[in-house]
Amino acid sequence: MNTWRPTASLATLQRRAAALQTTREFFGARRVLEVETPIMINAPVSDLNIGSVKVQMPGHGGPPLFLHTSPEYAMKRLLAAGAGDIYQVCHVFRGAERGRQHNPEFTMVEWYRLGFSLDQLMREVADLVRALLAQDLPVELVSYRDAVRRHADLDPLDAGIEELQRAALALGLDARQAREAGRDELLDLIVGAKVGPALGATTLTFMHRYPASQAALARLDPGEPRLALRFELYHRGIELANGYHELSDAAEQRRRFAADQQSRASRGLPVAPLDQRLLAALDAGLPDCAGVALGFDRVLMLAQDAASIDDVLAFPTERA
């Protein structure tokens, strides 16, 4: 029985430690404060595509707790309290995610920069990823609309639902699933199967300005309200980061959360109460900022030319 052994080599674990040090030196040089927030939280995210892990803790008599899927909500509370530029390196947890690029527990680097535009944040993300990969890679910026047009041969803003369903069927979704899937679910499938894998072969490619319906916690583009100020970073076909010009409008955030809850209920997914502490922080006032979450393990996979995320983890979930 060899399952007691780590799946990463000693050399990889040494490279991992060096990358963590590089990350902290990167933010230290920019005077960004490292913070820590709880891993166990009071309310899960409402995002339909993310499965939160519930904690059964003996002796805890209050509402259920959850393992965080991102430190975003707690970090925004710190921002509202005046913390300034902040970053965090932490383990996060997402249920029902396992595969070559997915482990249910993984390391995230998340940071927020006051007064940054989306373009400024993309440049900083590129600087950190170059440092971690030890490669001076060129940067490519492509809009979500242009990327989908180029690689999936359809217009994601103007295509009708039937056109999206036909594209999804061609990718292997069965007819019933295609009929029941919403517009954004179909676009996510198309982007995941055809667009993302085609991006960043020799570049750091930022796909930016997503449809407004996929804004999540991002502001809408004031010049084009059909678009959100959001980006994802791809290199060698792997998604590495997801960033926003952060939404600070508390009423709009409540509306989006409520819409998420309705969608979860209609799909038979668990619906939990909203994070009232986050909403109170937004009421108090979130400063103008841009923020991003970077998948640290995936960057290491690319740095090591690893075939699986298991190769850069000491112990994946099955060996925990």
Secondary structure as the mmCIF struct_conf table of DSSP 4:
data_model
#
loop_
_struct_conf.conf_type_id
_struct_conf.id
_struct_conf.beg_label_comp_id
_struct_conf.beg_label_asym_id
_struct_conf.beg_label_seq_id
_struct_conf.end_label_comp_id
_struct_conf.end_label_asym_id
_struct_conf.end_label_seq_id
TURN_TY1_P TURN_TY1_P1 THR A 3 TRP A 4
BEND BEND1 ARG A 5 ARG A 5
BEND BEND2 THR A 7 ALA A 8
HELX_RH_AL_P HELX_RH_AL_P1 LEU A 10 ALA A 29
TURN_TY1_P TURN_TY1_P2 ARG A 30 ARG A 31
HELX_LH_PP_P HELX_LH_PP_P1 VAL A 32 VAL A 32
STRN STRN1 LEU A 33 GLU A 34
BEND BEND3 ILE A 39 ILE A 39
STRN STRN2 MET A 40 ILE A 41
BEND BEND4 ASN A 42 ALA A 43
TURN_TY1_P TURN_TY1_P3 LEU A 48 ASN A 49
STRN STRN3 GLY A 51 GLY A 51
HELX_LH_PP_P HELX_LH_PP_P2 SER A 52 SER A 52
STRN STRN4 VAL A 53 VAL A 55
TURN_TY1_P TURN_TY1_P4 PRO A 58 GLY A 59
BEND BEND5 GLY A 62 PRO A 63
STRN STRN5 LEU A 65 LEU A 67
BEND BEND6 THR A 69 THR A 69
BEND BEND7 PRO A 71 PRO A 71
HELX_RH_AL_P HELX_RH_AL_P2 GLU A 72 ALA A 80
TURN_TY1_P TURN_TY1_P5 ALA A 81 GLY A 82
BEND BEND8 ASP A 85 ASP A 85
STRN STRN6 ILE A 86 PHE A 93
STRN STRN7 GLY A 95 GLY A 95
TURN_TY1_P TURN_TY1_P6 ALA A 96 ALA A 96
STRN STRN8 GLY A 99 GLY A 99
TURN_TY1_P TURN_TY1_P7 ARG A 100 GLN A 101
STRN STRN9 HIS A 102 HIS A 102
BEND BEND9 PRO A 104 PRO A 104
STRN STRN10 GLU A 105 LEU A 114
TURN_TY1_P TURN_TY1_P8 GLY A 115 GLY A 115
HELX_RH_AL_P HELX_RH_AL_P3 LEU A 118 LEU A 133
TURN_TY1_P TURN_TY1_P9 ALA A 134 ALA A 134
STRN STRN11 VAL A 139 SER A 143
HELX_RH_AL_P HELX_RH_AL_P4 TYR A 144 ALA A 152
BEND BEND10 ASP A 153 LEU A 154
TURN_TY1_P TURN_TY1_P10 PRO A 156 ASP A 158
HELX_RH_AL_P HELX_RH_AL_P5 ILE A 161 ALA A 170
TURN_TY1_P TURN_TY1_P11 LEU A 171 GLY A 172
HELX_RH_AL_P HELX_RH_AL_P6 ALA A 175 GLU A 180
BEND BEND11 ALA A 181 ALA A 181
HELX_RH_AL_P HELX_RH_AL_P7 ARG A 183 ILE A 190
HELX_RH_PI_P HELX_RH_PI_P1 VAL A 191 VAL A 195
HELX_RH_3T_P HELX_RH_3T_P1 GLY A 196 ALA A 198
BEND BEND12 LEU A 199 LEU A 199
BEND BEND13 ALA A 201 THR A 203
STRN STRN12 LEU A 204 PRO A 211
HELX_RH_3T_P HELX_RH_3T_P2 ALA A 212 GLN A 214
TURN_TY1_P TURN_TY1_P12 ALA A 216 LEU A 217
STRN STRN13 ALA A 218 ALA A 218
HELX_LH_PP_P HELX_LH_PP_P3 ARG A 219 ARG A 219
STRN STRN14 LEU A 220 ASP A 221
TURN_TY1_P TURN_TY1_P13 PRO A 222 GLY A 223
STRN STRN15 GLU A 224 HIS A 235
TURN_TY1_P TURN_TY1_P14 ARG A 236 GLY A 237
STRN STRN16 ILE A 238 HIS A 245
STRN STRN17 GLU A 246 GLU A 246
HELX_RH_AL_P HELX_RH_AL_P8 ALA A 250 SER A 266
TURN_TY1_P TURN_TY1_P15 ARG A 267 GLY A 268
HELX_RH_AL_P HELX_RH_AL_P9 GLN A 276 ALA A 284
HELX_LH_PP_P HELX_LH_PP_P4 LEU A 286 PRO A 287
BEND BEND14 ASP A 288 ASP A 288
STRN STRN18 CYS A 289 GLY A 295
HELX_RH_AL_P HELX_RH_AL_P10 PHE A 296 GLN A 304
TURN_TY1_P TURN_TY1_P16 ASP A 305 ASP A 305
BEND BEND15 ALA A 307 SER A 308
HELX_RH_3T_P HELX_RH_3T_P3 ILE A 309 VAL A 312
BEND BEND16 ALA A 314 PHE A 315
HELX_RH_3T_P HELX_RH_3T_P4 THR A 317 ARG A 319
#
